Every structure is written in C-alpha cells, then in structure tokens.
Amino acid sequence: MCAEVDNAFEQLSECLKKAQLQGQKVYPATHQYFRALNTLDPEAVKVVILGQDPYHGVGQANGLAFAVPPDCPEPPSLKNIKKEVIRDLTPSRNGVRRINLNTWSAQGVLLLNTILSVAEGRPGSHRKQGWERITDEVIRWLGARTTPLVFMLWGAAAQKKAALLSSSHHKVLMTSHPSPLSVYRGFSGCGHFSECNRFLIAQGQASIDWFDPEAG
C-alpha cells in the first residue's frame, strides 16, 4: 500500500507542476494542503466530517473542509451547516452563540476533504489526480480503529466512503450535501450534531461544543 501512496504523490506532483506551468492559481496554499491532518493527532480524532474538495474562490480555502478564514464571506454550504447546528442544538434562537468551524479540530473533529487541492474557479479539477488514494488510506485507518468514531458523510460522494469502514462499531451518519442544490433533500433537519453528541456520551467520551468556545 505504501507503493500505491508513493505513486499517488508522484501523480499529484505532476498535476501541480502542470498547473503552475499553466499559470493556474491553486487553493489552498501549499502549506495548508494537509492542515486538517497536521493540526489534529490521529489518535485524538472523535468525529470525521468528509468534504469533497476545497472551496475554489479567492481567499476561501484554508485546509479544513467547509471552513473559511475568519474574515472571509461564508459560502452557501457553510451557511447551511451553521443553520443546522443552530436548529438542531438551540431550542430558542435568542442569544445564539457564534459558530466557528476552525475551533472544531481542537475538540477532535477531523474536517477532511477527499481531494486536497483545486484550481481557481474549477471545482473538481483535481479529481483522480492522486488525492483520493491518499485520503482513502486515512479513512481506512480511522475506520479500523477500535475506538468508536462518528463519521458524517454528506452527499453521494462522501457516502461512497462508507465502504472503506471495516468496523461496525462506528456511528455513520449520512444525508444530502449542505450545498443550496441539495440541502433540502435531507441535510436541513438531519440532526447530526445532537446525534453525534449522544453517541459520544454513550461511549463515555466528551461531547463536541459545536459553538465557538471563545465566544462565550
């Protein structure tokens, strides 16, 4: 399997070199490709949220699936995620706390895209260039862990990754993607955030504070 991953990196290198030679802008910045994995100890992962590929607009992608830098306008998918957190966890919307996806990884939430780079303005442009072989190995490794994890698989592409999970003791939550085109096919009203916390508590683990701990 190491040889396959090595081959994937070689293919990726060629893809990214070609993009550079063609003058394409690629997101996120090179040092952020593996941010989701580098900022979270693999053994500390409690929840996995799978995205597809990074945002393809200027200044949006930051290496964490669905998240954006603090001063960046929120893309529609992120807005819909926040709406569902509020609907799911706040009986009354008075005094709703701020939500910041960038704080989730500190609590053990892995925000992983299955493709870790994209050309500007071209969603899906780096599909089948090697990234999937690398991130599939990450998902397989997490799926083989004896500690029960929660996997949130939103949209058809993410749901296909359920086949990589070899253990049945994990909690696998599946619904539509939070994008405007599919949010009303199941994501809106899915209740995944409260369901995730109930599962973690039942396993003797700390729940996730889906609201920004720094916001009070």
C-alpha positions, -999 to +999 in steps of 0.1 A: +000+000+000+030+023+006+039+020-030+004+030-041+006+061-019+040+069-033+026+066-068-002+089-058+022+116-046+041+113-079+009+118-099+000+147-077+034+163-082+029+162-119-006+176-117+005+206-095+036+212-117+014+214-148-010+238-130+020+260-121+034+260-156+000+269-170-002+299-146-032+285-127-039+295-092-044+265-069-062+266-035-055+263-006-019+275-002+006+246-005+014+246+032-023+241+040-029+210+019-026+188+049-037+212+076-067+190+086-043+161+093-014+182+107-034+201+133-050+170+149-034+140+164-048+110+146-054+092+179-074+122+191-100+120+163-135+115+176-156+128+146-149+128+109-167+152+086-160+145+049-160+172+023-153+168-015-126+193-025-116+228-012-135+260-020-123+273-054-128+310-048-101+336-038-093+335-001-118+308+008-100+275+013-079+271+044-072+234+045-102+224+067-133+210+049-162+235+048-143+261+069-130+295+057-106+321+072-122+343+099-126+374+077-139+355+046-175+358+035-193+325+042-200+302+012-236+289+010-226+254+022-211+268+053-241+290+060-263+259+057-241+239+082-244+267+107-281+270+102-285+232+110-263+235+141-285+263+154-317+245+145-305+212+160-290+225+192-308+257+201-344+253+212-348+291+213-327+312+189-324+341+215-288+346+224-274+321+199-237+317+203-212+321+174-202+290+154-166+288+141-156+256+123-119+264+128-123+256+165-138+221+159-105+203+153-092+212+187-120+190+201-113+160+178-133+168+147-114+160+115-126+183+087-112+163+058-117+169+021-112+138-001-094+160-026-070+185-010-064+210-038-084+227-066-077+251-094-093+286-090-129+286-103-128+250-113-145+227-087-134+191-090-105+200-112-080+178-092-102+147-091-085+115-099-050+130-097-039+110-067-056+127-037-083+101-033-058+073-029-041+092-001-073+103+018-089+068+013-060+054+033-066+079+060-103+069+061-095+032+061-071+037+090-097+056+110-123+031+102-101+003+115-097+019+149-112+001+179-123+034+195-159+042+182-159+072+160-186+093+143-185+097+106-206+124+090-210+116+052-229+144+035-237+139-002-233+110-026-195+113-030-189+112+008-214+084+013-194+061-010-166+063+015-187+042+039-174+012+020-139+019+034-151+015+070-143-021+081-157-019+117-194-018+126-190-001+160-187+034+145-216+057+141-221+065+104-245+095+097-254+101+061-276+127+044-275+151+015-248+177+009-253+211+026-250+229-008-280+250-019-288+224-046-293+196-021-296+210+014-334+204+014-330+167+004-322+158+039-294+179+054-318+205+067-333+189+097-309+160+098-300+165+135-265+151+130-248+173+156-270+163+185-270+127+174-232+127+173-230+141+208-255+115+222-233+087+207-201+101+221-216+105+256-230+069+254-194+058+246-180+076+277-165+104+256-168+142+259-194+157+235-184+183+210-192+220+216-203+229+181-204+266+191-173+287+194-158+281+229-140+315+226-173+334+220-187+328+254 
